[in-house]
Amino acid sequence: MLTADKLADAERMDLSDFVDTARYPLHDPESDTLGAVIEEARADLDREGCAVLRGFMRPEVLEQARRESMDLADRSFYNTADVNAYFTADDPSLPESDPRRMFMRRTSGFVTRDLITADTLIHRLYVSTAMKSLVARCLGEDAIYEYADPFAGLVLNVLPDGTEQPWHYDTNEFIVTMMTQQPETGGVFEYCPNIRTPGDENHAGVGGVIRGEDRTPVKQLALRPGDLQLFKGRFSLHRITQVSGETPRLTAIFAYSQEPDMVGRLERTRQLYGRVSEKHIQAETRRVERHDALID
């Protein structure tokens, strides 16, 4: 385990011991190489709401990340539920064709931040100043912040045989992920770039995708272990197809916010992680309405 002094150093480190800094020189923020990476990521995010930094983690440390993730996977909370893309309750007043009435089976697992030790590679990445600087610059933000949520912020998504994440949106504006283990079959990331906007839910288009009637908006992304993905999931419908085989799909999720002290929504936290804390209950009483009218 890391001492307090070493943890402080981890937050400031340049990550060169396990990030491919030849391609991503995080230790040299003013380098032309890193500037080109950030410029390309910004263009991808503006165009499709998604950017991938291929081979972000060094190949020689990928096995360590995989082993650590497998050890953590034993602590996963699994929840099976029928949900719509918005995680809302059924509304019988709506027509059956409305996507808010289309419920899909969600069967996935999560290891929450309070169960992920500070010496793991994914935790060291999450808290690193260099990592937060990179993500902020790719998103065009002056700064981003770790979640104050005791469970979210950093989580490990675990998808064993027969599990999947159906079509849904994220509650936060953006998310950063890195797969640490690829399944034998399935587990493909699919998304519909900007299928809704702050002023238009586009229920007709979303319903066509969910029913499988229209695959035109759907893109598939071939992610590999060690790739860093930045994704604007609040506006892009997305899913992970069903996993098959004995090897689970393992993905670290790094959640940051444009504002400090972010805590996840109470009911969504209960659905995903099976429990809430006093901090979630208190935060719900102070919840400020979003600047858009989109359904969460």
N, C-alpha and C positions, 0 to 999 in steps of 0.2 A: 504494500500500500504506500501511496505517496504521503510525505509529510506536508505540513501546512506551507513550509517554505518552498518545497518543490512544486506544490500546487500553484503557488503564486508565480513561480517561474514558468509553469506550463501555460498559464494564461498569456504570457508575454512572448513565448517562444516563437521562432520563425517557422516551425513545423518541418524543417528540412530533413528531419530524421525519418519521416514517413510520408511526406507529400513530395511528388515529383517536381522539385523546385527548378529543374532545368526548363520544364515547360510552363510551370506556374511559380515564378520567383516571388513568393509572398514576402520574403525577407527584404526585397528591393522594390518598394511600392512605386517608385518613379521609373522603373525600367520600361523600355519600349516593348519588351516581350509581354510583360503583364498588362501594359496598356492596350496592346492589340487583343489579348484575351478578353479583357473587360469590354472593349468596343464591340467585339463580335457577340459576346453574351448579351449586351444591351440590345443589339439589333435583333437577335433571335427572340428575346423576351418581348420586344415591341411588336414583332411580326406575328409570333405564335404563342406568346405567353410561356415559352419553355426554352431553356438553354441547358446544354450538357457540356461539362468539362471532362472530356474523355481521359481516362488514365490518371485521374487526379491523385490517387494514392499509389505509392510505389509498389510494383509487383512483388517485391521481396517481403513486404509487410502485410500483404493481403491475407496470407494464411493466418497470421496472428489475429487480425480483425475477424476472420471467419471463426476461429476457435473461440475467441471471446464472446462472439455473438451466439454461438451454439450453446456455450455455458449459460448465458443469460436467458436463452429461449426457454429453459426449464422453468423460469419464473413467470412465464407469460400468463396473462389473464385472457381467456377465450370467451367470446360472446357470440352467440348465434341469434340473430333477430331478423325479422322482416322489416325493411326500411325503404322509404322512398329516397329520391336523390337529395332531398332537402332535410331529412331527419325530422319530419313533422308528422303529426298524427293524421289519420284518415279524415277526410272532409266529405261526407256523403252528399253535400249540397253541390259538389262539383261533378261534371260529367265523367264517366268512367274512362274516357280517353285522355283526361288531364293527367300529366305526369305526376302531379301531387297525389294521385290515387293509384299509382303504379308501384307496387311494393316488391322488393327483391330480397333474396336471402343473403345476408351478410354474415360470413363466418371467418373471422380473423382474430388474431391475438396481438396483444401489446405488452411489452415490458416497460414500465413507467420509470421516470427519471430517478425516483427515490430508491430504485432497485439496481441502478447502474452505477457501479463504483467509479470513483474519480480517476483511477489508474488505467481505465480502458481507453483504447485508441479513440473510440467515438466520442467519449466524454472530453478527452483532451482536445479533439477537434472543435467540439461545440463551444467550449469556453474560451478558445484562443482568440486573442485580439486580432491576430492576422486573418483568421477565418472570418470574423465579423466585419473586418475592413473590406475583405474581398467581396463578400455577399452584398454589403451596402453599396459598394462602387458599381457592381454589376446591375443593381436595382436602381441606381441613380439617387440613392438616399444619402443624406449627410451622415447618418449614423443609424444603426439598428441595435436592438437590445435583446438579451436573453429573456425568456419568460420568467415571471415570478411564480408561476404555477408550480407546485411541488410535484406534480405528476407529469405534466406535459413539458413542452420545450424540447427536451431530448427524450425520445422513445425509440424502442426497437419494435418494428412491425414483423410479426411472425406468421407466415402462411404455410402451414403443412399441407399434406395431401388432402385434396377435396375442399380446400378453403378458397375464398375469393373475396374481393371487395367490389361490389356492384357499382353501377353508375352513381356518382355523387359529386358534390361541390365541397370545397374546404371553407371553413368559417373565416380563416385568416387570408389576407391578401396574397401571401406567397408562402412557399414552403421549400426547404432544401433537403434533399435526400441523397443517400449513398447506399447502394446494395452491397452487402457483404457476403452473400451466398446466393447463387443462382439455382433455381430448381431444375429438375430433370426435364420437365415438360410444363408448358403453360406459364402462368404468372407474367403475362405480357401487359405492359402499360399501354393503355389506349386513352386518347383524349380528343376533345373537340375544341380547338382553339377559339376562345372568345365567342362561344355559342350563345352566351347571354351578355348583356351590358348593364351598367348601373340603372339605365332607364327602361330596359326591356328584358323580361324573363324568357321570351321566345318559347312559350309552352308548346306550341305546335312543333317547332323544330326539335326541341328536347324530347318530346313524346315520340317522334319518329325514330330517333336514335335508340331510345330505351326499348321500344317495341321491336327493333331490328328491321324496320321498314326502310330506313335510309342510312347507309353507311358513308355517304358522301362527306360529311363533316369529320369523320373519324380518322385519326392518324395513329399509327403504331410506333412505339419507340423501343428500339432494341438496346436495353440497358445492360451493362456488364458490371461485375463487382469492381469497385474502385472508381467508377464514374460518379462525378458529382452533378446532381440535377437541381436546377432552380426552376420553379414552376409556380405560375400564378393560377392557383386552383380555385379561386373564388368565382372566376368568370368562365372557366373551361371545365365542362363536364368531363369526368374521367373515371376510369376503373382499372382494376387488375384482374385479369382473367383467371379462371380456376387453375390451381396448381395440381399437378399430378406427379406421383413418385415419392420415394422415401426421403428425398432431400428437400427440406423446407426452403422457401424463399425468405431471406432475412434482409431487412432494410432498415438502416438508421435514419430517423427523421429528426432533422434539426429545425426547430421552429423558433423564429425570431420575430420581433415586432418593431414597427416604426416608433412606438411609444414605450417608455419603461413601465414596469409593474403590470404587465399583461397577465391575466388569469383566465383560464378557459371557462366557457359557459357551463353552468351547473348541470343541466340535463344532458348535454352532449358529453361532458366528462363522465357522468354516470353510465351512459350508454357504452362508451368506448372502454372505460377502465374498471367499471363495476363498483366504483366507490367515489366519494367526494370528501373534501376536507373542510375544516372551518373556514379556511381562506376562500374556497369556492362559494360557500354560503354567504360570507360577508361581501365578496365581490359582486355577487348577483344583486344585492340591494343597492349597489352604487353604479350599476351598469348604465352606460351612456348609449343612447340610440346611435346606430350607424349613420353615416352621411348618405348612404344609399338606401333604397327601399327593397333590396333583394331579400328573398327568403333564405334563411340560413339552413 
